[in-house]
Amino acid sequence: MYAFLGIDGMDDSLGFCKRLVREHGLGLAPGSAFGPEGEGYVRWCFAASQDRLAEAVRRLGRALERP
């Protein structure tokens, strides 16, 4: 139901997740919320329909294209 994704080069998971919500309408949890070892990761919940997940993957892809 959850995936913990490492994002290369990310050192502020909270800031990254805030940007995802603000600019892409995508809500993921920052890895830093799970302790210092979680920094550089985000947690994604996959409890959604296939269509909704496909759209979320597209949005995340667009977010990762930009620094």
SULSULKA-V674185 format. One line per field, one symbol per residue. phi: phi as a letter, one per 20 degrees, with the letter a starting at -180 (. if undefined). psi: psi as a letter, one per 20 degrees, with the letter a starting at -180 (. if undefined). burial: I if it has 9 or more other C-alpha atoms within 8 Angstrom, else O. Layout:
# SULSULKA-V674185
phi=???
psi=???
burial=???
This chain:
# SULSULKA-V674185
phi=.ccddedgnecbfffffffgffecmcdceffffdoffefnccddedebfgffffffffffgffffdf
psi=hqpoppopipjnhggghghggghikpoqpphhijrhiipirqpppjmrrgggggghgggggghihq.
burial=OOOIOOOOOIOOIIOIIOIIIOOIOIOIIIIIOOOOOIIIIIIIIOOOOOOOIOOIOOIIOOIOOOO
